[in-house]
Amino acid sequence: MDVHRTFGEVVFCEDGRLRHVGRIDMTRTALEGFGKTLLGSDEVVVEATANSMAVSRVLAPFVARVIIANPLQVKAIAQAHVKTDKIDAGTLASLQAAGYLPQIWTPDAETERKRRLVARRYQVVRHCTRLKNEVHSILHAHLLPKCPHADLFNARGGAWLAAQQLPDDERAAIDRHVRELDRLAEDLALLDREIAQNAIDDSAVNRLMTITGVNLAVAAGIVAAIGDISRFNSPQKLVSYFGLNPRVRQSGLRAAHHGRISKIGRSHARAMLVEAAWAAKAPGPLHAFFVRIRARRGHQIAAVAVARKLTVLCWHLLTKGEDYLWARPSLVANKTRAMQLQAGHPQQKGSRRGPAYAYNIKALRDREMLIAARAEQSYERLVTQWKPRRPKTGARAPQLGRTK
């Protein structure tokens, strides 16, 4: 089936021959009626689109299985000189019949729900950032000084903003943006509450939160994007899934050329990992790795390199079922308690102190930071003797044998 928003083109492949059936409407009633005409041994192939998961859920009870194809890897469709819906549907059927159809992993209902939650939160945060940038651009356009307070959009920053002299239309625009930010803050609080309620008993999320720089939003986004970690048999597979692997160009006897990252895969999870990489500024091996790459390649490349390192680290933690070795217990307890409060757990009152209270003791925080700093120094000593290899100017010809 070549699926569109309002209809789908259907082609059958029977005994190596293609038979065009026609179009069906993309409604639940029409899909259920079409599913009743199929056999229990049939297989349905659709491309990954916005509504492919809904089509899969409707048709799954009527057939042996519903296969969702990876559109980026179906080269025959992308490179066809004559491209119609009928040809596209026939190509999908032919590739599946020949066993050459590239498939994608279909998440279960709970994983799909988690993905929708973190994606909606990400969209709300991006919208808030855009509105704040518009307010800052208005102030910059009228030569107003920088806000003396840490946050322009808190109570003190709002009072300073209201006292600035601006044209009436610009003042109305700022007021409109501030009202929209207040409304989005309520939506963001509701989404954070729902994410925390789903993640509070998730061992994978709690395990990833032991990494310094990974908070609840990042951990929940990574776990939702991964789904079942067992489908990645190596950390390199997970790195490729997130699009953090470099592009490689190699032909013949020429040396391989490594370019920028591929950016093919879960873009939301990749953004979360890069955000965590920028936040991993506390002492530790990850900070030492960032400083080493930054000295040679700059801030941006160093942040992406740390994101790739975090991906490998997440694979090992989730596969082996272990917490981060250099985790700071008081910080982890503080993040766990914040997640519980975010999920709606009641506050503890009285003289009894919980495990998160240790984070308020400066001496304990300094002692944990000292241990992390020693781990950073150990990493620096380890890589002191490392030297970057020069790129090869040319590849050697293959040696067929040895001569004496």
N, C-alpha and C positions, 0 to 999 in steps of 0.2 A: 504494500500500500504506500502510495506517495501521498502523505498527509499534508493538508493545508488547513487554514483556519475554519473554513466553512464546508469543505468537501474533501474526499479522499479518492484517488484513482486506484482501482483494484485490477491486478493482473494475476492470473493463476499460472503456475508452472506444473504441468502434468506430463510425465514421461518424456521430459526434455523439451516439451513444446509449450509455448506461451499462448494463453487465451485471455483476451481482454474482456473484462466483465462490465466495466463502466464506472460510474461515480456513485458514491454514497454520501449522504449528509453527515457532517461531524456533530451529531447529536446522540445522546445516550439511547434514545428509542431506535434510531436508524442503525446504530452499531449493534444493539442487541438483536434486532431483526436480521442483520447480516450474519451475526455470529450463529444464529440458529440454523442457517443454511450450510454451515461448515461441518466437517467431520471431526470426530474427536482425535484423529491422528494427524490433522493438518497443523501446519506451522505458519504463523503470520509474522511478516517482517515489516517493520516501519523504521523510518529514520528518526533520530533524536531531535525532537522539536519541542516547542513549549507545551503542546498538548499530547505528546507521545505517551507519557505516563498514564494519562487518563484513558487513552485508547487501549493501552495495555491492560489496565484494570478491568475494563468492560469486556474485552474479548477473551481474557485468560480463562474464564470458566468453560468456554465452548471448544477450545482447541488444546492440542498437546502442549504448546508453549507459544509465547509471544516474544519475538526477538527484536531488540532495539539496536539498530546499526549505528556505527560511528560515522557521521557524515564527512568528517575530515579525512578518513581513511578509505572512503569509497571513491577511489580515484576514477573509476570508469564513468561515474556520473559527472564528476566535476570537469573531466577532460573530453566529454563527448562533443562532437561537432554538431550533431542534431540532438537537441535536448527538449523533450516534452514530458508531461506527466506520465503518459503511457510508457514511454521508453524508460523513464526513471524507475517506475514500478516493476517493469519487466527485468531491468538490470538487477534490482534487489532480489527478485525471485530467482534469477539465474545464478547469482553469486551464492545464495543460500543453498540451492540445489547442488552446486559444485563444491560446497564446503569452504568457500573463500570469503565469506562475509565477515567483516570485522565487527564484533559485537561490543556493547558496553555493559557494564555491571548494573543490574537493576536493583536499587535499594528497596528495603521493605518499607511499610507504611510509617513506622516510627522514625526511621532514619530520614525519610523524605520530609516528615513533619519538622524534625530538628533543622534540616537544611532550610526550610521555608522560614523558620523563626530567625535564624542567624542572618539570612539574606535580608529579611525585612528590617532587622535592627541595623544592618550595615547601610541600607538605603536611607533610613531615618538619620543616621549619623552623618552621612554625606550631605543630606539636605540641610542639616543644621550648620555644617561647615560652610556650605555655599552661602547661606543667609548671613553668617558672621563675616565672611569675606566681603559681601556687598556692603555691610555697615562700615567696615574698615575702609573700603574704597571710597565711600562717601566722605568720610572724615579726611582721607588723604587728598581728595579732590578740592577740598576747601581749606587746605593748609592748616588743619588743626593739629596740635601737638599730640604726641602719644599719650595714652591714658596712664596716669601715674600709679594706678592700682594694678594688681596682678591680673585681674580678669575684668574685661570691659562689661561683661554681661551679668555680673553679680550685683548685689545691692549697692555697694559703694561705687562700682563702675557705672551702674545705671544712673545714680545720682549725678556723677560727673558728666555723663553723656547728656542728661537732661538740661544741664546748665550751659551747654555750648550753643553759640550763636550760629544758626543755620537758616537757609531759606525755608519758606513754608512747605514747599513740595518735598524738599529733602528731609525735613523733620517728619512729615507724614510718612515718607518711605521708611525711615528708621523705626518709627512707632509701629508700622505694619510688620516689619521684620521682627521686632522684639516680641510682639504678640504671637507671631507664628512660632518663634522659638519657644515661648512658654507652652504653647499647645503641643509642640513636638516633644518637649521635655516630659509631659505627661504620658504621651505614647511610648516614649523610650523607657520610662519607668515600668510601664505595664509589660513591655517586651522583656526587659531585664528580669522582672519577677517571674515570668513564665519560663524563661531560659534557666534561671536558678532552680526553680522547682523541678525541672526535668533533669538537671545535672547534679543535684545534691546527693543522689544515691548512685551516680555513675562513677564507677571506679576508674575508668579511663580518663574522665575529666579531672578528677581529683589527683590522679597520678601526674598528668601534664602540668597541673598547677604547682607542682613542686619545683618546676624550672623557674629560675629568677627571670622576671620580665613577662611571664605568661600569666594573664589574669583569667577570669571566668569567661569573658567574651571570646578571647583567643582560643582557650582550650575547648570550649563548646563548639566553636566554628571548625577547628581542626578535626575533632572527633566526628562531627556530623559529615564533613567532607570525606573522611576516610571510610566510615561505615565499618566494615569487617576488615581488620588489619591482616587477617590470615590470607587475604587475596593478594598481598604483596610479599613475594618470597625474598625480597632483598630491599635494603633502604634506597638503592638506586631506582627501583621501580616506583617507590613513593615519591622520590624527587622528580621523576619524569611526570608522574601523575599531577603534581602541582605546577609543572612548567618551569621548574628552577634549574633544569639541566641546560647546558650550553648547546647551541646549534653546532653541528659538525658537517663540514664539507670535505669530502675526500674522493678522489678518482684516480684510478691507475696506480702509478708509482709515486704520485705526488704526496707530500706530507699533508696530514689532516689539519684543517683550519677550524679552530674553535671560535665561534662568535658570541653574540649575546644570548641570553637565556631564551628558551623557546616560547614561553608564555602560553603553552598549550595545556589546558587542563582546568582545574578548579581555581578560577581567578580570585574568588572570595577568600579561599584558604591561603592563597599566595599573598594576598594583601594583609591578612591577619599575621602571617609569619614575618613579613617585613616590618609590620608594626611592632611585633614582639622583639625583633632584632634591634630596632631603634631604642626600645625600652630596656634592653639588657646592658645597662651602663654600670651596674654594680660590679664590684670586684669579683673575679671568677675567671675560669678558663675561656668562657665565651667573650668576655671583655678583652682578654689578651689576644684572642684570635682576631677580634675586630680591629684592635690597634695595629696588629701586624699587617693585615690586609690594607688598612687605611694608609699606612706609610708608603705603600707601593702603588695602590690603585685609586685612592680617594674614598670619600665617605659613601657615595652611592653604591659603588661596587662592593665595598666592605659590608654594607647592610644586607645586600642580596646574598653575599657569601655566608653571613651569619644565619640568614633565613634558611639557606640550604643546610647548614650545619644543624640548625634546630630541627629540620625535617628528619635528618638521619637520627638525631637524638630521640625524637618522638617515636620513630619506628622501633628503636631498641627498647625504649621504656615500655611500650605497649606490647611488643612481642615477648619480652622476657618477664613482664609483670613486675617490674621493679621501679622504685622511685628514683628521682635524680640524686646522684651521689653527693653533690655539693649543695643540696637543698638547705635553706636556712629555716630551722624548725619554727622559730617565732613568726617569721614572715608567712610561712605556709599556714600556720594556725590563724593568723590574722586574715589571710585571704579566705580561708574556710569559714571563719566566723562571719565575714562580710557576705559571703554567699548565702549563709543561713539567714541572716537578717534580710537580705534581698529577696529570699524566697518567702518571707513572711513569718519566720520563727519569732517568738516573743523575746524581748530583751530580758536579760538576767539582772535582777535587782537584789540588792543586799550586799553583805560583806564578802560573800563567797566569790572568789575570782576564778574565771574560766581560763582555758589554755591560751586564749588570745591575749591575755593581759601581759604575757611575757614580752610582747612586742613593744610595750610602753616602757620597759626597763632599758635605759640607754646602755648600761654596762653590758647587758646580755646581747643587745644588738651589736655593740662594738666587738664583742668576743666572736660572734658569728661572722661578722665582716672580716675579722682578722683571719679566721680559718679560710674563708673564701679568697682573701688576698694571698695567702700562702699557696693555695691551689693555682692562682694566677701566676705567681712567681715560678712555680714548678713547671708550668706550661712554657713560660718564657725561657727557662733554662733548657727545656727539651728542644725547642726550635732554634736555639742560638746557633747551632752548627748547620742548620739547613740553609741551602743556597738555591735560589730559583734556577732552574735549568733553562739554557738558552733555546729558543725555538730552532728547529732543524731547518736549514736552508733548502734541503732536498732529501728525498728518500733514496735509500740505497737499493740497488737492484737485488732481487732475491738470489741467494747463493744456492746453487743446485748441488754442490758437493764440495768437499775439502780437497785441497792439493797439498802434497807434502814436498 
